[in-house]
């Protein structure tokens, strides 16, 4: 098996605007749906908000210096739409644009390739007030925003992502109510998903019109729905339904100009799909250069006509949402997520690198497009020990096994061209608040001091050698801080 990453393989780390920036009311930034959601009592663990987060808004220069010290070849980050266009329509905010211009310039000066995500869930609240992703007006607004960002940054940024995890934005935000904007309606989830896909298709063409050589992708959080009993056709049906909703719904329109055949009959009791207008699928078809895969855990599903047993209440999906009363799966009345098997992370997600390997091969077969692993990581109960270090051996083991799965997929022909570790630093973990830590760098949320965990030293060695480093590498004591 291949032991070394190809010379043109991008190795880096990822973050997201609302999770690290803070500065929620500074620099002309407008209000996002996540500001509204987190300030609504009972929505987030501990009542946490992203008002300050990691204070990256004020610390971005030293944070990029830290990336250089770590040896990152690439850095995936997102633009906060309300920071650059506070209302989501109308005037753009020069101060917000300058903030991201500074980040891009400093990354380029350090030799770090920027990968820009246009939408990592923080929709301007005024757009949500007018219907959000249930409205085609939001599709039009996104195209204007995307085109402007390419006009501002496109000369220095080659890699762009329109949307991060549209499945979460639609099915968890509009279907399950567990994320902003907090709606719980199966039909709304399907409408939002279609409009996100349509917005990608239209924005892709508008962005290419500004600079044709841009590499524009769509990032989805992959699910790996395996049937509980592979010999049972009903369990296989359950897995196929989840696969269609979670995976192929977000790539088949762009590669084939269609939605998966099983979706309409499986959701016919909910909607006639009249929200898909004539010409929509034609606008999507071909509007893709690469696909991003975010992977954390695998899933096992079964058909259960008596759904509602205790098992469905404890199964935890890979976005942190517990399967239960408000399901993020339209048409799943008889589909049950089983408890995860194997060792679990602090999120309750199972550790299954084989599923990542299988999914990369699946996406390669089904799309024929280049693939980037745009997020992959694990949460653990990290603490700074008496010796001044954060001993996160479990995270190192997770990274080693999953990078091994990536190399195995490459060796077997999958066109995987990059890997972004999640996450560069601990951050605001959406509905989990600050209770879960994914970072290679520890953040003290009182002082905002950054401290390298043992995994940061391990990743630095992997980046230096371009091979999966051994579990034991040279580590400073106490660990370096920023």
C-alpha positions in Angstrom: 0.0 0.0 0.0 1.1 3.6 -0.7 2.9 4.9 2.4 3.6 8.4 1.2 1.2 11.2 0.2 1.6 12.2 -3.4 3.6 15.4 -4.0 0.5 17.3 -5.1 -1.7 16.0 -2.3 -2.9 19.0 -0.1 -2.5 18.4 3.7 -4.0 21.0 5.9 -6.6 21.8 8.6 -10.0 23.3 8.7 -12.2 25.8 10.7 -15.5 27.6 10.2 -16.3 31.3 10.7 -19.0 31.2 13.4 -17.0 28.5 15.3 -13.9 30.5 15.7 -14.2 34.2 14.8 -16.2 35.9 17.5 -16.4 39.7 17.0 -20.1 39.1 16.5 -21.0 42.8 16.7 -17.8 44.3 15.4 -16.5 45.4 12.1 -19.9 46.0 10.6 -21.0 42.4 10.9 -24.7 41.7 10.7 -26.8 39.1 12.6 -26.8 35.5 11.4 -29.3 32.7 12.1 -26.8 31.2 14.5 -26.6 34.4 16.5 -30.4 34.2 16.9 -30.4 30.5 17.6 -27.7 30.5 20.2 -29.4 33.4 22.0 -32.6 31.5 22.2 -32.7 29.7 25.6 -32.5 25.9 25.5 -31.0 25.6 22.0 -27.3 25.1 22.9 -25.6 23.1 25.7 -24.7 25.5 28.5 -26.4 28.4 26.8 -23.1 29.0 24.9 -22.9 31.4 22.0 -20.3 32.2 19.3 -20.2 35.9 20.4 -16.5 35.5 21.3 -15.7 31.9 20.3 -11.9 31.7 19.8 -11.6 35.5 19.1 -10.0 34.7 15.7 -11.4 38.1 14.6 -8.7 39.8 16.7 -6.1 37.0 16.7 -6.1 35.9 13.1 -2.5 37.1 12.4 -1.0 35.1 15.3 -3.3 32.2 14.4 -1.9 32.1 10.9 1.7 32.3 12.4 0.7 29.2 14.4 -0.4 27.5 11.1 3.0 28.2 9.6 4.7 26.8 12.7 2.6 23.7 12.4 3.6 23.3 8.8 0.2 23.5 7.2 0.2 23.2 3.4 -3.4 24.3 3.1 -6.1 25.9 5.3 -9.8 25.6 4.8 -11.9 28.4 6.3 -15.2 30.0 5.7 -16.4 33.5 5.0 -19.2 34.7 7.3 -21.8 36.0 4.8 -23.2 38.6 7.4 -19.7 40.0 7.9 -19.3 40.9 4.3 -22.9 41.7 3.5 -24.8 42.4 6.7 -28.3 42.1 5.4 -27.7 39.3 2.9 -28.8 41.7 0.1 -27.8 45.2 -0.8 -24.6 46.9 0.3 -21.4 45.0 1.0 -19.2 45.8 4.0 -15.7 47.0 3.0 -14.4 46.3 6.5 -15.6 42.7 6.5 -14.1 42.1 3.0 -10.8 43.6 4.2 -10.7 41.1 7.1 -10.8 38.2 4.7 -8.5 39.9 2.3 -6.0 40.1 5.1 -6.3 36.4 5.9 -5.8 35.4 2.3 -2.8 37.7 1.8 -1.1 36.4 5.0 -1.8 32.8 4.1 -0.2 33.3 0.7 2.8 35.1 2.2 3.3 32.0 4.5 3.0 29.6 1.6 -0.3 28.2 2.8 -3.0 27.4 0.1 -6.4 28.9 1.1 -9.5 26.9 0.5 -12.5 29.2 0.9 -16.0 28.1 1.9 -18.7 30.6 1.1 -21.4 29.1 3.4 -20.8 27.3 6.6 -24.4 27.7 8.0 -24.3 31.4 9.1 -27.2 32.8 6.9 -27.9 36.5 7.4 -30.9 36.7 9.7 -32.8 39.2 7.4 -32.8 36.5 4.6 -34.2 34.0 7.0 -36.9 36.5 8.0 -38.0 36.5 4.4 -38.1 32.7 4.1 -34.5 31.6 4.3 -33.7 28.5 2.2 -37.4 28.0 1.6 -37.3 31.0 -0.7 -35.8 31.2 -4.2 -34.9 34.8 -3.4 -32.2 33.4 -1.0 -30.9 31.4 -4.0 -30.6 34.6 -6.0 -29.0 36.5 -3.1 -26.4 33.8 -2.6 -25.4 34.0 -6.3 -24.8 37.8 -5.9 -22.7 37.2 -2.7 -20.7 34.4 -4.3 -19.9 36.4 -7.4 -18.8 39.4 -5.3 -16.4 37.3 -3.2 -14.8 35.9 -6.3 -14.4 39.4 -7.6 -12.7 40.4 -4.4 -10.6 37.3 -3.7 -10.7 35.1 -6.8 -7.3 36.3 -8.2 -5.6 34.8 -5.1 -7.9 31.8 -4.2 -8.1 28.9 -6.6 -10.1 26.5 -4.4 -13.7 27.4 -3.5 -16.6 25.6 -1.8 -20.1 26.9 -2.2 -21.7 25.0 0.7 -20.5 23.1 3.7 -22.8 20.1 4.5 -26.1 21.2 2.8 -27.6 18.0 4.4 -27.1 19.6 7.8 -28.4 23.0 6.8 -31.6 21.5 5.4 -32.4 18.3 7.3 -31.0 19.3 10.7 -31.8 23.0 10.4 -35.3 22.8 8.8 -36.3 19.2 9.5 -35.1 18.2 12.9 -34.8 21.7 14.5 -31.6 20.8 16.2 -29.6 23.5 14.3 -30.5 27.1 13.2 -33.0 28.2 12.1 -34.6 25.5 14.3 -37.6 24.4 12.1 -39.1 20.9 12.4 -40.8 20.1 9.1 -40.0 17.3 6.7 -41.2 19.1 3.6 -39.3 22.3 4.5 -36.2 20.1 4.8 -36.6 18.8 1.2 -37.3 22.3 -0.1 -34.3 23.8 1.6 -32.1 20.9 0.3 -33.2 21.6 -3.3 -32.7 25.3 -3.0 -29.2 24.8 -1.6 -28.4 22.5 -4.6 -29.9 25.1 -7.0 -27.9 27.9 -5.4 -24.7 25.9 -5.9 -25.5 25.3 -9.6 -26.2 28.9 -10.3 -23.3 30.3 -8.2 -20.9 27.9 -9.9 -21.7 29.4 -13.3 -21.6 33.0 -12.0 -18.2 32.4 -10.3 -16.8 30.7 -13.4 -17.8 33.7 -15.4 -15.5 35.8 -13.3 -12.6 33.4 -13.4 -13.0 30.3 -15.4 -10.0 28.4 -14.0 -11.4 28.4 -10.4 -11.8 24.9 -8.9 -15.3 24.9 -7.3 -16.7 22.1 -5.2 -19.5 21.1 -2.9 -18.8 19.6 0.6 -21.1 17.1 2.1 -21.0 15.2 5.4 -21.0 11.6 4.3 -23.2 9.0 5.9 -22.4 5.3 5.5 -25.8 3.6 6.1 -25.1 -0.1 6.3 -28.1 -2.5 6.6 -28.4 -4.1 10.0 -29.1 -7.4 8.3 -27.7 -7.4 4.7 -29.8 -10.4 3.8 -33.0 -8.6 4.7 -34.4 -6.7 1.7 -36.2 -4.3 4.0 -33.0 -3.4 5.9 -31.3 -2.9 2.5 -34.2 -0.6 1.5 -33.7 1.4 4.7 -30.0 1.9 3.9 -30.7 2.9 0.3 -33.2 5.5 1.5 -30.7 7.1 3.9 -28.0 6.9 1.3 -30.2 8.8 -1.2 -31.1 11.5 1.3 -27.7 11.9 2.8 -25.3 11.3 -0.1 -26.6 11.0 -3.7 -29.1 13.8 -3.3 -26.1 16.1 -3.0 -24.0 14.8 -5.9 -26.3 13.2 -8.5 -27.9 16.5 -9.7 -24.5 17.8 -10.6 -23.1 14.6 -12.2 -26.3 13.3 -13.9 -28.8 16.1 -13.7 -31.2 13.9 -11.7 -32.3 13.2 -8.2 -32.1 9.6 -6.9 -35.0 7.5 -8.2 -36.0 6.3 -4.7 -36.5 9.8 -3.3 -39.9 10.7 -4.9 -41.7 7.4 -4.1 -40.3 7.3 -0.6 -41.5 10.8 0.2 -44.7 10.9 -1.9 -46.8 11.0 1.2 -45.0 14.2 2.2 -44.7 16.2 -1.1 -45.2 16.0 -4.9 -41.8 17.7 -5.3 -43.4 20.6 -7.2 -40.7 22.8 -5.7 -38.4 21.4 -8.4 -39.1 23.7 -11.3 -38.6 23.1 -15.0 -34.9 23.8 -15.8 -33.6 23.5 -12.2 -31.8 20.2 -12.8 -30.4 21.4 -16.1 -28.9 24.3 -14.2 -27.2 21.9 -11.7 -26.0 19.4 -14.2 -22.2 19.7 -14.8 -21.8 22.5 -12.2 -19.0 20.8 -10.2 -15.2 20.4 -10.3 -14.7 18.4 -7.2 -16.5 16.9 -4.2 -15.6 17.4 -0.5 -16.1 14.6 2.0 -16.5 15.3 5.7 -16.3 12.1 7.6 -16.6 11.3 11.3 -18.4 8.0 11.9 -20.5 5.2 10.3 -24.1 4.2 10.7 -26.2 1.0 10.9 -29.9 1.1 10.0 -32.7 -1.3 9.9 -36.4 -1.4 8.9 -38.6 -1.4 12.0 -42.4 -1.1 11.5 -42.7 -0.4 15.2 -40.1 2.4 15.3 -39.9 4.1 18.6 -38.1 1.5 20.7 -35.4 2.6 23.0 -32.7 1.9 20.5 -33.8 4.8 18.2 -33.6 7.2 21.2 -29.9 6.5 21.8 -28.5 6.3 18.3 -26.4 9.3 17.6 -25.9 10.6 14.1 -22.6 12.0 12.8 -23.7 15.6 13.1 -24.4 15.1 16.9 -28.1 14.9 16.5 -29.8 12.0 18.3 -32.2 10.0 16.2 -35.6 10.3 17.9 -38.7 12.5 18.0 -37.6 15.1 15.4 -35.9 13.1 12.7 -33.7 14.7 10.1 -34.8 12.0 7.6 -38.0 12.7 5.7 -39.9 9.5 4.9 -38.1 7.5 7.6 -41.2 6.4 9.5 -40.0 2.8 9.6 -36.3 3.3 9.6 -34.3 3.0 12.8 -30.7 4.0 13.5 -29.1 1.4 15.6 -26.6 2.2 18.4 -23.1 2.6 17.1 -20.7 -0.3 17.3 -17.1 -0.3 18.5 -15.1 2.3 20.4 -16.7 5.8 20.7 -15.4 9.3 20.8 -16.6 11.9 23.3 -19.4 12.7 20.9 -20.6 9.2 21.1 -19.6 8.5 17.5 -18.0 5.3 16.6 -14.4 4.9 15.2 -14.6 3.2 11.8 -11.9 4.1 9.3 -13.0 1.3 7.1 -16.2 3.2 6.4 -14.2 6.2 5.2 -12.2 4.0 2.9 -15.4 2.5 1.5 -17.1 5.9 1.1 -14.2 7.4 -0.8 -14.3 4.5 -3.3 -18.1 4.9 -3.6 -17.9 8.7 -4.3 -15.1 8.0 -6.8 -17.3 5.4 -8.6 -20.5 7.4 -8.5 -19.1 10.9 -9.5 -15.8 10.4 -11.4 -14.7 13.7 -9.9 -11.6 14.6 -7.8 -12.2 14.3 -4.0 -10.9 16.2 -1.1 -11.4 15.0 2.5 -12.4 18.4 3.8 -13.1 17.5 7.4 -12.1 14.5 9.5 -11.4 14.4 13.3 -12.6 13.4 16.7 -13.6 15.0 20.0 -12.1 13.9 23.3 -12.2 15.2 26.9 -8.9 17.1 26.6 -7.3 18.8 29.6 -3.9 20.4 30.1 -1.9 18.1 32.4 0.5 19.1 35.2 3.4 18.9 32.7 1.8 21.6 30.6 0.8 19.3 27.8 -2.4 17.9 26.4 -2.0 14.1 26.0 -4.5 13.3 23.3 -3.2 9.9 22.2 -6.7 8.8 21.2 -6.9 11.7 18.7 -3.5 10.7 17.2 -4.7 7.1 16.9 -7.9 8.3 15.2 -5.9 10.5 12.7 -3.4 7.7 12.0 -6.1 5.1 11.2 -8.2 7.5 9.0 -5.2 8.8 7.1 -4.4 5.2 6.5 -7.8 4.7 5.1 -7.3 7.6 2.7 -4.0 6.3 1.5 -5.6 2.9 1.0 -8.4 4.4 -1.1 -5.8 6.3 -3.2 -3.9 3.1 -3.7 -7.1 1.5 -5.0 -7.7 4.2 -7.5 -9.8 6.8 -5.8 -8.9 10.3 -7.0 -8.4 11.8 -3.5 -6.3 15.0 -3.7 -6.3 16.4 -0.2 -7.0 16.0 3.5 -8.1 18.8 6.0 -7.9 17.8 9.6 -10.8 18.9 11.8 -10.0 21.0 13.5 -7.1 23.4 13.8 -8.2 24.4 17.2 -11.0 23.8 19.8 -14.0 25.9 18.9 -17.7 26.5 19.3 -19.2 23.1 18.4 -22.7 24.3 17.3 -25.5 22.8 19.5 -22.9 21.3 21.7 -21.5 24.7 22.6 -18.0 24.5 24.1 -18.6 21.1 25.7 -16.7 19.2 23.0 -13.1 19.6 21.8 -12.0 18.6 18.3 -8.9 20.8 18.0 -5.3 19.8 17.6 -4.7 23.1 19.5 -6.3 23.5 22.9 -8.1 26.8 23.5 -8.7 28.1 27.1 -12.0 29.8 26.7 -11.4 32.1 29.6 -7.9 33.4 28.6 -8.1 32.4 24.9 -4.6 31.1 25.1 -3.8 28.4 22.4 -1.8 25.4 23.5 -0.5 22.7 21.2 -1.8 19.3 22.0 0.4 16.2 21.4 -1.6 15.6 18.2 -0.4 19.0 16.8 3.2 17.8 17.2 2.3 14.5 15.6 0.5 16.3 12.7 3.5 18.6 12.2 5.7 15.5 11.7 3.3 14.0 9.3 3.3 17.3 7.3 7.1 17.4 7.4 7.7 13.9 6.1 4.4 13.6 4.0 4.0 10.1 5.6 1.8 9.0 8.4 4.0 9.7 11.4 4.5 7.1 14.2 2.4 7.5 17.3 5.4 8.7 19.2 7.1 11.9 18.0 9.2 14.5 19.6 7.0 16.8 21.8 8.0 19.9 23.7 7.3 20.1 27.5 5.5 22.3 28.3 3.8 22.6 25.0 4.1 25.8 23.0 1.4 28.4 23.4 0.1 31.4 21.4 
